[in-house]
Amino acid sequence: MMSSKSSSLIKRVTPLFTSWIRQNHRLLSSSALREASSLVDDSIHLTDNCIRRLKELQTSEGSAKDKMLRLGVETGGCSGFQYVFDLDDKTNPDDRVFETEGVRLVVDNISYDFLKGATVDYVEELIRAAFIVAANPSAVGGCSCKSSFMVKQ
């Protein structure tokens, strides 16, 4: 159970964090930033391994034929933000779809602000096989398992 001091602190800092997130989101989605970033390739790239694995999933399972790889960013992880991968069969109005060689990657607009220019890969290691973000220009660091990251200031 949380003590009253802890819950009081949470109640005081929550509005500060909420305001900070809203301010940063406004900055990230401002028209000036969009104009400046239009000179850079902001699409999200898929490696050959990622494309190969998505095609394998589509052909091995009949129900996965129309599945897309969904990539999102959530708060959490050991570095502040974490990548979340899922297979999805629908898009939402605020999604961006990136298609390469017949496979599709779907990213919501808020997550896209943290993923512009990133590269998604599929790796097979002794301890796991997983989709990962192999390179992210918006990240300055992260954990060794590549599932979380810190954002450039």
N, CA, C and O atoms as a GROMACS GRO file, in nm:
protein
  612
    1MET      N    1   0.083  -0.119   0.000
    1MET     CA    2   0.000   0.000   0.000
    1MET      C    3   0.087   0.124   0.000
    1MET      O    4   0.194   0.126   0.060
    2MET      N    5   0.040   0.228  -0.068
    2MET     CA    6   0.115   0.353  -0.072
    2MET      C    7   0.084   0.436   0.051
    2MET      O    8  -0.028   0.438   0.101
    3SER      N    9   0.186   0.505   0.098
    3SER     CA   10   0.164   0.594   0.212
    3SER      C   11   0.097   0.721   0.163
    3SER      O   12   0.093   0.749   0.043
    4SER      N   13   0.044   0.798   0.257
    4SER     CA   14  -0.024   0.921   0.218
    4SER      C   15   0.074   1.021   0.160
    4SER      O   16   0.036   1.103   0.076
    5LYS      N   17   0.203   1.016   0.204
    5LYS     CA   18   0.305   1.105   0.147
    5LYS      C   19   0.326   1.073  -0.001
    5LYS      O   20   0.336   1.163  -0.084
    6SER      N   21   0.333   0.943  -0.033
    6SER     CA   22   0.354   0.901  -0.172
    6SER      C   23   0.237   0.942  -0.259
    6SER      O   24   0.257   0.996  -0.368
    7SER      N   25   0.116   0.918  -0.213
    7SER     CA   26   0.000   0.953  -0.295
    7SER      C   27  -0.014   1.104  -0.308
    7SER      O   28  -0.058   1.153  -0.412
    8SER      N   29   0.024   1.178  -0.204
    8SER     CA   30   0.020   1.324  -0.212
    8SER      C   31   0.121   1.374  -0.316
    8SER      O   32   0.091   1.464  -0.393
    9LEU      N   33   0.240   1.315  -0.316
    9LEU     CA   34   0.342   1.352  -0.412
    9LEU      C   35   0.296   1.321  -0.555
    9LEU      O   36   0.314   1.402  -0.646
   10ILE      N   37   0.236   1.205  -0.573
   10ILE     CA   38   0.186   1.166  -0.705
   10ILE      C   39   0.081   1.264  -0.753
   10ILE      O   40   0.081   1.305  -0.869
   11LYS      N   41  -0.009   1.303  -0.664
   11LYS     CA   42  -0.114   1.399  -0.700
   11LYS      C   43  -0.056   1.535  -0.738
   11LYS      O   44  -0.112   1.604  -0.823
   12ARG      N   45   0.056   1.573  -0.676
   12ARG     CA   46   0.116   1.703  -0.707
   12ARG      C   47   0.196   1.701  -0.837
   12ARG      O   48   0.194   1.799  -0.911
   13VAL      N   49   0.266   1.591  -0.866
   13VAL     CA   50   0.350   1.589  -0.985
   13VAL      C   51   0.277   1.547  -1.112
   13VAL      O   52   0.323   1.577  -1.222
   14THR      N   53   0.164   1.478  -1.099
   14THR     CA   54   0.090   1.434  -1.218
   14THR      C   55   0.053   1.549  -1.309
   14THR      O   56   0.076   1.538  -1.429
   15PRO      N   57  -0.003   1.661  -1.259
   15PRO     CA   58  -0.034   1.773  -1.350
   15PRO      C   59   0.091   1.831  -1.416
   15PRO      O   60   0.084   1.877  -1.530
   16LEU      N   61   0.204   1.830  -1.345
   16LEU     CA   62   0.328   1.882  -1.405
   16LEU      C   63   0.372   1.795  -1.522
   16LEU      O   64   0.407   1.846  -1.629
   17PHE      N   65   0.371   1.662  -1.502
   17PHE     CA   66   0.409   1.572  -1.610
   17PHE      C   67   0.312   1.580  -1.727
   17PHE      O   68   0.353   1.579  -1.843
   18THR      N   69   0.184   1.589  -1.697
   18THR     CA   70   0.082   1.599  -1.802
   18THR      C   71   0.105   1.725  -1.885
   18THR      O   72   0.100   1.720  -2.008
   19SER      N   73   0.130   1.836  -1.819
   19SER     CA   74   0.154   1.962  -1.890
   19SER      C   75   0.282   1.953  -1.973
   19SER      O   76   0.285   2.003  -2.086
   20TRP      N   77   0.386   1.890  -1.919
   20TRP     CA   78   0.512   1.877  -1.991
   20TRP      C   79   0.495   1.792  -2.116
   20TRP      O   80   0.548   1.826  -2.222
   21ILE      N   81   0.422   1.682  -2.104
   21ILE     CA   82   0.398   1.595  -2.219
   21ILE      C   83   0.319   1.668  -2.326
   21ILE      O   84   0.352   1.659  -2.445
   22ARG      N   85   0.215   1.741  -2.286
   22ARG     CA   86   0.136   1.816  -2.384
   22ARG      C   87   0.220   1.922  -2.454
   22ARG      O   88   0.209   1.939  -2.576
   23GLN      N   89   0.304   1.994  -2.378
   23GLN     CA   90   0.389   2.097  -2.437
   23GLN      C   91   0.486   2.035  -2.537
   23GLN      O   92   0.503   2.087  -2.647
   24ASN      N   93   0.549   1.924  -2.499
   24ASN     CA   94   0.644   1.859  -2.590
   24ASN      C   95   0.574   1.803  -2.712
   24ASN      O   96   0.629   1.807  -2.822
   25HIS      N   97   0.452   1.751  -2.696
   25HIS     CA   98   0.378   1.700  -2.811
   25HIS      C   99   0.347   1.814  -2.907
   25HIS      O  100   0.358   1.799  -3.029
   26ARG      N  101   0.308   1.930  -2.853
   26ARG     CA  102   0.281   2.046  -2.939
   26ARG      C  103   0.406   2.087  -3.014
   26ARG      O  104   0.400   2.120  -3.133
   27LEU      N  105   0.522   2.086  -2.946
   27LEU     CA  106   0.647   2.122  -3.012
   27LEU      C  107   0.681   2.022  -3.122
   27LEU      O  108   0.722   2.060  -3.231
   28LEU      N  109   0.664   1.893  -3.091
   28LEU     CA  110   0.698   1.790  -3.189
   28LEU      C  111   0.608   1.795  -3.311
   28LEU      O  112   0.651   1.761  -3.421
   29SER      N  113   0.484   1.837  -3.293
   29SER     CA  114   0.393   1.837  -3.406
   29SER      C  115   0.370   1.977  -3.463
   29SER      O  116   0.276   1.998  -3.540
   30SER      N  117   0.455   2.072  -3.427
   30SER     CA  118   0.438   2.208  -3.480
   30SER      C  119   0.470   2.211  -3.629
   30SER      O  120   0.545   2.128  -3.679
   31SER      N  121   0.414   2.307  -3.698
   31SER     CA  122   0.435   2.315  -3.842
   31SER      C  123   0.579   2.349  -3.876
   31SER      O  124   0.630   2.307  -3.980
   32ALA      N  125   0.646   2.424  -3.790
   32ALA     CA  126   0.786   2.458  -3.816
   32ALA      C  127   0.873   2.332  -3.816
   32ALA      O  128   0.961   2.316  -3.900
   33LEU      N  129   0.847   2.244  -3.722
   33LEU     CA  130   0.923   2.120  -3.716
   33LEU      C  131   0.892   2.032  -3.837
   33LEU      O  132   0.981   1.968  -3.892
   34ARG      N  133   0.766   2.029  -3.877
   34ARG     CA  134   0.729   1.950  -3.995
   34ARG      C  135   0.799   2.001  -4.120
   34ARG      O  136   0.847   1.923  -4.202
   35GLU      N  137   0.806   2.135  -4.135
   35GLU     CA  138   0.874   2.191  -4.253
   35GLU      C  139   1.022   2.156  -4.252
   35GLU      O  140   1.077   2.118  -4.355
   36ALA      N  141   1.087   2.169  -4.135
   36ALA     CA  142   1.230   2.138  -4.126
   36ALA      C  143   1.254   1.990  -4.149
   36ALA      O  144   1.352   1.952  -4.214
   37SER      N  145   1.167   1.906  -4.097
   37SER     CA  146   1.189   1.762  -4.110
   37SER      C  147   1.151   1.709  -4.248
   37SER      O  148   1.184   1.595  -4.280
   38SER      N  149   1.083   1.789  -4.328
   38SER     CA  150   1.046   1.742  -4.462
   38SER      C  151   1.170   1.726  -4.551
   38SER      O  152   1.164   1.659  -4.654
   39LEU      N  153   1.281   1.787  -4.510
   39LEU     CA  154   1.404   1.773  -4.585
   39LEU      C  155   1.473   1.640  -4.554
   39LEU      O  156   1.564   1.598  -4.627
   40VAL      N  157   1.432   1.574  -4.448
   40VAL     CA  158   1.493   1.449  -4.403
   40VAL      C  159   1.396   1.334  -4.431
   40VAL      O  160   1.274   1.352  -4.429
   41ASP      N  161   1.451   1.216  -4.458
   41ASP     CA  162   1.367   1.099  -4.478
   41ASP      C  163   1.315   1.052  -4.343
   41ASP      O  164   1.388   0.989  -4.267
   42ASP      N  165   1.188   1.082  -4.313
   42ASP     CA  166   1.129   1.049  -4.185
   42ASP      C  167   1.054   0.918  -4.186
   42ASP      O  168   0.990   0.883  -4.086
   43SER      N  169   1.059   0.844  -4.296
   43SER     CA  170   0.986   0.718  -4.298
   43SER      C  171   1.055   0.617  -4.207
   43SER      O  172   1.172   0.631  -4.173
   44ILE      N  173   0.980   0.516  -4.170
   44ILE     CA  174   1.035   0.411  -4.086
   44ILE      C  175   1.073   0.295  -4.178
   44ILE      O  176   0.993   0.250  -4.260
   45HIS      N  177   1.195   0.248  -4.163
   45HIS     CA  178   1.251   0.150  -4.255
   45HIS      C  179   1.244   0.010  -4.195
   45HIS      O  180   1.253  -0.008  -4.074
   46LEU      N  181   1.228  -0.090  -4.282
   46LEU     CA  182   1.228  -0.230  -4.242
   46LEU      C  183   1.349  -0.299  -4.303
   46LEU      O  184   1.376  -0.282  -4.422
   47THR      N  185   1.421  -0.375  -4.223
   47THR     CA  186   1.535  -0.449  -4.275
   47THR      C  187   1.486  -0.571  -4.352
   47THR      O  188   1.368  -0.608  -4.344
   48ASP      N  189   1.577  -0.634  -4.427
   48ASP     CA  190   1.542  -0.755  -4.500
   48ASP      C  191   1.497  -0.866  -4.406
   48ASP      O  192   1.404  -0.940  -4.439
   49ASN      N  193   1.561  -0.879  -4.289
   49ASN     CA  194   1.520  -0.981  -4.191
   49ASN      C  195   1.379  -0.956  -4.142
   49ASN      O  196   1.302  -1.050  -4.125
   50CYS      N  197   1.345  -0.832  -4.118
   50CYS     CA  198   1.211  -0.796  -4.072
   50CYS      C  199   1.107  -0.830  -4.179
   50CYS      O  200   1.003  -0.889  -4.149
   51ILE      N  201   1.135  -0.794  -4.302
   51ILE     CA  202   1.043  -0.823  -4.413
   51ILE      C  203   1.026  -0.974  -4.430
   51ILE      O  204   0.914  -1.023  -4.446
   52ARG      N  205   1.137  -1.047  -4.425
   52ARG     CA  206   1.134  -1.193  -4.440
   52ARG      C  207   1.048  -1.257  -4.330
   52ARG      O  208   0.966  -1.344  -4.359
   53ARG      N  209   1.066  -1.213  -4.205
   53ARG     CA  210   0.990  -1.273  -4.094
   53ARG      C  211   0.842  -1.240  -4.104
   53ARG      O  212   0.758  -1.326  -4.076
   54LEU      N  213   0.808  -1.119  -4.143
   54LEU     CA  214   0.666  -1.084  -4.159
   54LEU      C  215   0.602  -1.165  -4.270
   54LEU      O  216   0.487  -1.208  -4.258
   55LYS      N  217   0.675  -1.188  -4.379
   55LYS     CA  218   0.622  -1.272  -4.487
   55LYS      C  219   0.604  -1.416  -4.440
   55LYS      O  220   0.507  -1.482  -4.476
   56GLU      N  221   0.699  -1.466  -4.359
   56GLU     CA  222   0.686  -1.602  -4.304
   56GLU      C  223   0.561  -1.612  -4.217
   56GLU      O  224   0.488  -1.710  -4.226
   57LEU      N  225   0.536  -1.513  -4.134
   57LEU     CA  226   0.418  -1.514  -4.049
   57LEU      C  227   0.290  -1.512  -4.132
   57LEU      O  228   0.192  -1.578  -4.099
   58GLN      N  229   0.292  -1.435  -4.241
   58GLN     CA  230   0.173  -1.425  -4.326
   58GLN      C  231   0.145  -1.556  -4.398
   58GLN      O  232   0.029  -1.592  -4.416
   59THR      N  233   0.248  -1.629  -4.438
   59THR     CA  234   0.226  -1.753  -4.512
   59THR      C  235   0.206  -1.873  -4.421
   59THR      O  236   0.138  -1.969  -4.459
   60SER      N  237   0.264  -1.871  -4.301
   60SER     CA  238   0.252  -1.987  -4.212
   60SER      C  239   0.117  -1.996  -4.144
   60SER      O  240   0.070  -2.106  -4.115
   61GLU      N  241   0.055  -1.885  -4.119
   61GLU     CA  242  -0.076  -1.885  -4.054
   61GLU      C  243  -0.176  -1.817  -4.146
   61GLU      O  244  -0.158  -1.701  -4.184
   62GLY      N  245  -0.280  -1.888  -4.182
   62GLY     CA  246  -0.381  -1.830  -4.269
   62GLY      C  247  -0.444  -1.706  -4.208
   62GLY      O  248  -0.479  -1.612  -4.280
   63SER      N  249  -0.460  -1.705  -4.076
   63SER     CA  250  -0.520  -1.589  -4.010
   63SER      C  251  -0.427  -1.469  -4.006
   63SER      O  252  -0.471  -1.357  -3.981
   64ALA      N  253  -0.298  -1.491  -4.030
   64ALA     CA  254  -0.202  -1.381  -4.026
   64ALA      C  255  -0.182  -1.317  -4.162
   64ALA      O  256  -0.099  -1.227  -4.177
   65LYS      N  257  -0.256  -1.364  -4.262
   65LYS     CA  258  -0.236  -1.315  -4.399
   65LYS      C  259  -0.249  -1.164  -4.410
   65LYS      O  260  -0.170  -1.100  -4.479
   66ASP      N  261  -0.348  -1.107  -4.344
   66ASP     CA  262  -0.370  -0.963  -4.353
   66ASP      C  263  -0.314  -0.888  -4.233
   66ASP      O  264  -0.346  -0.770  -4.213
   67LYS      N  265  -0.231  -0.952  -4.155
   67LYS     CA  266  -0.175  -0.888  -4.036
   67LYS      C  267  -0.065  -0.789  -4.073
   67LYS      O  268   0.011  -0.809  -4.168
   68MET      N  269  -0.060  -0.683  -3.994
   68MET     CA  270   0.044  -0.581  -4.008
   68MET      C  271   0.121  -0.577  -3.878
   68MET      O  272   0.068  -0.610  -3.772
   69LEU      N  273   0.246  -0.537  -3.884
   69LEU     CA  274   0.325  -0.518  -3.763
   69LEU      C  275   0.293  -0.379  -3.709
   69LEU      O  276   0.311  -0.279  -3.778
   70ARG      N  277   0.246  -0.373  -3.585
   70ARG     CA  278   0.217  -0.244  -3.521
   70ARG      C  279   0.330  -0.214  -3.424
   70ARG      O  280   0.366  -0.296  -3.340
   71LEU      N  281   0.384  -0.094  -3.437
   71LEU     CA  282   0.490  -0.046  -3.348
   71LEU      C  283   0.440   0.076  -3.274
   71LEU      O  284   0.391   0.171  -3.335
   72GLY      N  285   0.453   0.073  -3.143
   72GLY     CA  286   0.412   0.186  -3.061
   72GLY      C  287   0.519   0.220  -2.960
   72GLY      O  288   0.613   0.144  -2.937
   73VAL      N  289   0.504   0.338  -2.899
   73VAL     CA  290   0.594   0.382  -2.794
   73VAL      C  291   0.509   0.411  -2.671
   73VAL      O  292   0.407   0.480  -2.679
   74GLU      N  293   0.551   0.358  -2.557
   74GLU     CA  294   0.483   0.382  -2.430
   74GLU      C  295   0.585   0.431  -2.328
   74GLU      O  296   0.705   0.407  -2.343
   75THR      N  297   0.537   0.500  -2.226
   75THR     CA  298   0.627   0.535  -2.117
   75THR      C  299   0.656   0.409  -2.037
   75THR      O  300   0.571   0.321  -2.023
   76GLY      N  301   0.777   0.401  -1.986
   76GLY     CA  302   0.816   0.286  -1.908
   76GLY      C  303   0.948   0.230  -1.955
   76GLY      O  304   1.021   0.296  -2.030
   77GLY      N  305   0.979   0.111  -1.912
   77GLY     CA  306   1.106   0.050  -1.945
   77GLY      C  307   1.216   0.110  -1.859
   77GLY      O  308   1.192   0.203  -1.782
   78CYS      N  309   1.335   0.057  -1.870
   78CYS     CA  310   1.443   0.104  -1.783
   78CYS      C  311   1.502   0.237  -1.829
   78CYS      O  312   1.584   0.295  -1.757
   79SER      N  313   1.465   0.287  -1.948
   79SER     CA  314   1.523   0.412  -1.997
   79SER      C  315   1.420   0.524  -2.015
   79SER      O  316   1.456   0.632  -2.062
   80GLY      N  317   1.295   0.502  -1.979
   80GLY     CA  318   1.195   0.608  -1.987
   80GLY      C  319   1.083   0.582  -2.086
   80GLY      O  320   0.967   0.608  -2.057
   81PHE      N  321   1.118   0.530  -2.203
   81PHE     CA  322   1.020   0.495  -2.306
   81PHE      C  323   1.050   0.354  -2.353
   81PHE      O  324   1.165   0.311  -2.353
   82GLN      N  325   0.946   0.283  -2.394
   82GLN     CA  326   0.968   0.147  -2.443
   82GLN      C  327   0.892   0.123  -2.572
   82GLN      O  328   0.785   0.179  -2.595
   83TYR      N  329   0.951   0.038  -2.656
   83TYR     CA  330   0.889  -0.001  -2.782
   83TYR      C  331   0.790  -0.114  -2.756
   83TYR      O  332   0.816  -0.203  -2.674
   84VAL      N  333   0.676  -0.110  -2.826
   84VAL     CA  334   0.577  -0.215  -2.813
   84VAL      C  335   0.542  -0.264  -2.953
   84VAL      O  336   0.501  -0.186  -3.039
   85PHE      N  337   0.560  -0.395  -2.976
   85PHE     CA  338   0.529  -0.456  -3.106
   85PHE      C  339   0.407  -0.545  -3.090
   85PHE      O  340   0.388  -0.610  -2.987
   86ASP      N  341   0.325  -0.548  -3.195
   86ASP     CA  342   0.207  -0.634  -3.195
   86ASP      C  343   0.169  -0.662  -3.340
   86ASP      O  344   0.202  -0.583  -3.428
   87LEU      N  345   0.101  -0.772  -3.363
   87LEU     CA  346   0.043  -0.798  -3.495
   87LEU      C  347  -0.101  -0.749  -3.492
   87LEU      O  348  -0.174  -0.778  -3.397
   88ASP      N  349  -0.141  -0.674  -3.594
   88ASP     CA  350  -0.275  -0.613  -3.597
   88ASP      C  351  -0.334  -0.632  -3.735
   88ASP      O  352  -0.262  -0.643  -3.834
   89ASP      N  353  -0.467  -0.635  -3.742
   89ASP     CA  354  -0.532  -0.650  -3.872
   89ASP      C  355  -0.616  -0.529  -3.910
   89ASP      O  356  -0.688  -0.532  -4.009
   90LYS      N  357  -0.606  -0.422  -3.830
   90LYS     CA  358  -0.682  -0.301  -3.864
   90LYS      C  359  -0.597  -0.178  -3.838
   90LYS      O  360  -0.503  -0.179  -3.758
   91THR      N  361  -0.634  -0.070  -3.906
   91THR     CA  362  -0.568   0.058  -3.884
   91THR      C  363  -0.668   0.154  -3.821
   91THR      O  364  -0.789   0.139  -3.836
   92ASN      N  365  -0.616   0.251  -3.752
   92ASN     CA  366  -0.697   0.355  -3.690
   92ASN      C  367  -0.680   0.485  -3.767
   92ASN      O  368  -0.583   0.498  -3.842
   93PRO      N  369  -0.771   0.581  -3.751
   93PRO     CA  370  -0.762   0.706  -3.828
   93PRO      C  371  -0.631   0.782  -3.806
   93PRO      O  372  -0.587   0.855  -3.896
   94ASP      N  373  -0.568   0.768  -3.690
   94ASP     CA  374  -0.444   0.842  -3.665
   94ASP      C  375  -0.318   0.760  -3.694
   94ASP      O  376  -0.209   0.798  -3.651
   95ASP      N  377  -0.331   0.650  -3.767
   95ASP     CA  378  -0.215   0.565  -3.798
   95ASP      C  379  -0.145   0.609  -3.925
   95ASP      O  380  -0.205   0.665  -4.016
   96ARG      N  381  -0.016   0.583  -3.927
   96ARG     CA  382   0.065   0.596  -4.049
   96ARG      C  383   0.104   0.455  -4.090
   96ARG      O  384   0.145   0.375  -4.006
   97VAL      N  385   0.093   0.426  -4.218
   97VAL     CA  386   0.124   0.292  -4.268
   97VAL      C  387   0.245   0.301  -4.360
   97VAL      O  388   0.248   0.383  -4.452
   98PHE      N  389   0.343   0.217  -4.334
   98PHE     CA  390   0.464   0.209  -4.416
   98PHE      C  391   0.466   0.071  -4.479
   98PHE      O  392   0.467  -0.030  -4.408
   99GLU      N  393   0.467   0.067  -4.611
   99GLU     CA  394   0.462  -0.062  -4.681
   99GLU      C  395   0.591  -0.083  -4.759
   99GLU      O  396   0.638   0.005  -4.830
  100THR      N  397   0.647  -0.203  -4.744
  100THR     CA  398   0.768  -0.242  -4.814
  100THR      C  399   0.754  -0.386  -4.858
  100THR      O  400   0.730  -0.474  -4.776
  101GLU      N  401   0.768  -0.411  -4.987
  101GLU     CA  402   0.763  -0.546  -5.043
  101GLU      C  403   0.640  -0.625  -4.997
  101GLU      O  404   0.649  -0.745  -4.973
  102GLY      N  405   0.527  -0.558  -4.986
  102GLY     CA  406   0.403  -0.625  -4.953
  102GLY      C  407   0.374  -0.644  -4.804
  102GLY      O  408   0.268  -0.695  -4.769
  103VAL      N  409   0.466  -0.604  -4.717
  103VAL     CA  410   0.440  -0.610  -4.573
  103VAL      C  411   0.422  -0.468  -4.521
  103VAL      O  412   0.482  -0.373  -4.571
  104ARG      N  413   0.338  -0.457  -4.418
  104ARG     CA  414   0.306  -0.324  -4.368
  104ARG      C  415   0.341  -0.308  -4.221
  104ARG      O  416   0.323  -0.398  -4.140
  105LEU      N  417   0.392  -0.190  -4.190
  105LEU     CA  418   0.420  -0.148  -4.053
  105LEU      C  419   0.325  -0.033  -4.023
  105LEU      O  420   0.312   0.060  -4.103
  106VAL      N  421   0.258  -0.039  -3.908
  106VAL     CA  422   0.160   0.062  -3.868
  106VAL      C  423   0.210   0.130  -3.742
  106VAL      O  424   0.251   0.063  -3.647
  107VAL      N  425   0.206   0.264  -3.741
  107VAL     CA  426   0.250   0.342  -3.626
  107VAL      C  427   0.150   0.454  -3.603
  107VAL      O  428   0.112   0.524  -3.697
  108ASP      N  429   0.105   0.472  -3.478
  108ASP     CA  430   0.014   0.583  -3.449
  108ASP      C  431   0.091   0.714  -3.450
  108ASP      O  432   0.214   0.714  -3.435
  109ASN      N  433   0.021   0.826  -3.468
  109ASN     CA  434   0.086   0.956  -3.484
  109ASN      C  435   0.173   0.996  -3.366
  109ASN      O  436   0.282   1.050  -3.386
  110ILE      N  437   0.128   0.972  -3.244
  110ILE     CA  438   0.209   1.012  -3.128
  110ILE      C  439   0.338   0.930  -3.123
  110ILE      O  440   0.444   0.987  -3.099
  111SER      N  441   0.330   0.800  -3.145
  111SER     CA  442   0.450   0.717  -3.146
  111SER      C  443   0.542   0.756  -3.261
  111SER      O  444   0.664   0.751  -3.248
  112TYR      N  445   0.483   0.794  -3.374
  112TYR     CA  446   0.563   0.832  -3.491
  112TYR      C  447   0.658   0.947  -3.459
  112TYR      O  448   0.770   0.951  -3.508
  113ASP      N  449   0.612   1.041  -3.375
  113ASP     CA  450   0.699   1.153  -3.338
  113ASP      C  451   0.828   1.105  -3.272
  113ASP      O  452   0.930   1.175  -3.278
  114PHE      N  453   0.827   0.988  -3.208
  114PHE     CA  454   0.945   0.932  -3.143
  114PHE      C  455   1.021   0.835  -3.233
  114PHE      O  456   1.128   0.787  -3.195
  115LEU      N  457   0.968   0.804  -3.352
  115LEU     CA  458   1.024   0.699  -3.436
  115LEU      C  459   1.066   0.745  -3.576
  115LEU      O  460   1.108   0.663  -3.657
  116LYS      N  461   1.055   0.872  -3.605
  116LYS     CA  462   1.088   0.922  -3.739
  116LYS      C  463   1.229   0.880  -3.780
  116LYS      O  464   1.325   0.904  -3.707
  117GLY      N  465   1.239   0.816  -3.895
  117GLY     CA  466   1.369   0.775  -3.947
  117GLY      C  467   1.425   0.647  -3.886
  117GLY      O  468   1.539   0.610  -3.915
  118ALA      N  469   1.348   0.579  -3.802
  118ALA     CA  470   1.396   0.458  -3.734
  118ALA      C  471   1.402   0.339  -3.829
  118ALA      O  472   1.342   0.341  -3.937
  119THR      N  473   1.474   0.238  -3.788
  119THR     CA  474   1.487   0.113  -3.864
  119THR      C  475   1.442  -0.003  -3.775
  119THR      O  476   1.491  -0.019  -3.664
  120VAL      N  477   1.349  -0.083  -3.826
  120VAL     CA  478   1.297  -0.199  -3.753
  120VAL      C  479   1.361  -0.325  -3.810
  120VAL      O  480   1.369  -0.343  -3.931
  121ASP      N  481   1.407  -0.411  -3.721
  121ASP     CA  482   1.475  -0.534  -3.760
  121ASP      C  483   1.410  -0.652  -3.688
  121ASP      O  484   1.333  -0.635  -3.594
  122TYR      N  485   1.443  -0.771  -3.734
  122TYR     CA  486   1.403  -0.894  -3.665
  122TYR      C  487   1.531  -0.969  -3.634
  122TYR      O  488   1.611  -0.996  -3.723
  123VAL      N  489   1.551  -1.003  -3.506
  123VAL     CA  490   1.674  -1.071  -3.464
  123VAL      C  491   1.640  -1.204  -3.399
  123VAL      O  492   1.538  -1.219  -3.332
  124GLU      N  493   1.729  -1.300  -3.421
  124GLU     CA  494   1.718  -1.430  -3.356
  124GLU      C  495   1.846  -1.451  -3.276
  124GLU      O  496   1.956  -1.458  -3.332
  125GLU      N  497   1.830  -1.459  -3.144
  125GLU     CA  498   1.943  -1.477  -3.054
  125GLU      C  499   1.921  -1.604  -2.973
  125GLU      O  500   1.816  -1.667  -2.985
  126LEU      N  501   2.016  -1.641  -2.892
  126LEU     CA  502   2.002  -1.760  -2.808
  126LEU      C  503   1.886  -1.747  -2.710
  126LEU      O  504   1.816  -1.844  -2.685
  127ILE      N  505   1.866  -1.627  -2.656
  127ILE     CA  506   1.764  -1.611  -2.552
  127ILE      C  507   1.630  -1.562  -2.604
  127ILE      O  508   1.530  -1.569  -2.532
  128ARG      N  509   1.625  -1.515  -2.728
  128ARG     CA  510   1.497  -1.467  -2.782
  128ARG      C  511   1.505  -1.446  -2.932
  128ARG      O  512   1.612  -1.437  -2.992
  129ALA      N  513   1.388  -1.438  -2.990
  129ALA     CA  514   1.372  -1.397  -3.129
  129ALA      C  515   1.265  -1.290  -3.126
  129ALA      O  516   1.156  -1.313  -3.074
  130ALA      N  517   1.295  -1.171  -3.182
  130ALA     CA  518   1.200  -1.061  -3.166
  130ALA      C  519   1.223  -0.952  -3.269
  130ALA      O  520   1.331  -0.940  -3.327
  131PHE      N  521   1.118  -0.873  -3.290
  131PHE     CA  522   1.131  -0.751  -3.366
  131PHE      C  523   1.191  -0.647  -3.272
  131PHE      O  524   1.155  -0.639  -3.155
  132ILE      N  525   1.285  -0.567  -3.325
  132ILE     CA  526   1.348  -0.462  -3.245
  132ILE      C  527   1.361  -0.336  -3.329
  132ILE      O  528   1.354  -0.341  -3.452
  133VAL      N  529   1.378  -0.223  -3.263
  133VAL     CA  530   1.414  -0.100  -3.331
  133VAL      C  531   1.566  -0.096  -3.328
  133VAL      O  532   1.627  -0.071  -3.224
  134ALA      N  533   1.627  -0.121  -3.443
  134ALA     CA  534   1.773  -0.133  -3.451
  134ALA      C  535   1.841   0.003  -3.449
  134ALA      O  536   1.953   0.016  -3.398
  135ALA      N  537   1.775   0.105  -3.503
  135ALA     CA  538   1.831   0.240  -3.506
  135ALA      C  539   1.716   0.338  -3.493
  135ALA      O  540   1.613   0.324  -3.558
  136ASN      N  541   1.736   0.439  -3.409
  136ASN     CA  542   1.633   0.542  -3.390
  136ASN      C  543   1.701   0.677  -3.373
  136ASN      O  544   1.766   0.701  -3.270
  137PRO      N  545   1.688   0.766  -3.471
  137PRO     CA  546   1.751   0.897  -3.462
  137PRO      C  547   1.699   0.983  -3.346
  137PRO      O  548   1.766   1.078  -3.304
  138SER      N  549   1.581   0.951  -3.293
  138SER     CA  550   1.524   1.028  -3.182
  138SER      C  551   1.574   0.981  -3.046
  138SER      O  552   1.545   1.045  -2.945
  139ALA      N  553   1.649   0.872  -3.042
  139ALA     CA  554   1.695   0.815  -2.915
  139ALA      C  555   1.842   0.849  -2.891
  139ALA      O  556   1.923   0.850  -2.984
  140VAL      N  557   1.874   0.877  -2.766
  140VAL     CA  558   2.014   0.903  -2.730
  140VAL      C  559   2.077   0.786  -2.656
  140VAL      O  560   2.199   0.780  -2.644
  141GLY      N  561   1.997   0.698  -2.607
  141GLY     CA  562   2.050   0.583  -2.535
  141GLY      C  563   1.938   0.488  -2.503
  141GLY      O  564   1.821   0.516  -2.532
  142GLY      N  565   1.972   0.378  -2.443
  142GLY     CA  566   1.870   0.281  -2.406
  142GLY      C  567   1.932   0.163  -2.337
  142GLY      O  568   2.052   0.162  -2.308
  143CYS      N  569   1.850   0.065  -2.311
  143CYS     CA  570   1.900  -0.055  -2.243
  143CYS      C  571   1.964  -0.149  -2.345
  143CYS      O  572   1.946  -0.133  -2.466
  144SER      N  573   2.036  -0.244  -2.295
  144SER     CA  574   2.109  -0.335  -2.384
  144SER      C  575   2.017  -0.428  -2.463
  144SER      O  576   2.056  -0.479  -2.568
  145CYS      N  577   1.895  -0.451  -2.414
  145CYS     CA  578   1.805  -0.541  -2.487
  145CYS      C  579   1.730  -0.467  -2.599
  145CYS      O  580   1.651  -0.529  -2.671
  146LYS      N  581   1.753  -0.339  -2.613
  146LYS     CA  582   1.694  -0.255  -2.719
  146LYS      C  583   1.542  -0.247  -2.713
  146LYS      O  584   1.477  -0.225  -2.815
  147SER      N  585   1.485  -0.265  -2.595
  147SER     CA  586   1.339  -0.253  -2.585
  147SER      C  587   1.298  -0.120  -2.524
  147SER      O  588   1.180  -0.086  -2.524
  148SER      N  589   1.394  -0.042  -2.471
  148SER     CA  590   1.358   0.090  -2.418
  148SER      C  591   1.465   0.191  -2.459
  148SER      O  592   1.575   0.154  -2.498
  149PHE      N  593   1.429   0.319  -2.448
  149PHE     CA  594   1.519   0.424  -2.495
  149PHE      C  595   1.493   0.555  -2.423
  149PHE      O  596   1.389   0.573  -2.359
  150MET      N  597   1.589   0.646  -2.436
  150MET     CA  598   1.575   0.783  -2.386
  150MET      C  599   1.564   0.874  -2.508
  150MET      O  600   1.624   0.847  -2.612
  151VAL      N  601   1.486   0.981  -2.495
  151VAL     CA  602   1.462   1.073  -2.606
  151VAL      C  603   1.565   1.186  -2.604
  151VAL      O  604   1.602   1.235  -2.497
  152LYS      N  605   1.610   1.227  -2.723
  152LYS     CA  606   1.699   1.341  -2.734
  152LYS      C  607   1.626   1.466  -2.685
  152LYS      O  608   1.506   1.484  -2.710
  153GLN      N  609   1.698   1.550  -2.615
  153GLN     CA  610   1.639   1.677  -2.567
  153GLN      C  611   1.654   1.785  -2.671
  153GLN      O  612   1.611   1.898  -2.649
   0.00000   0.00000   0.00000
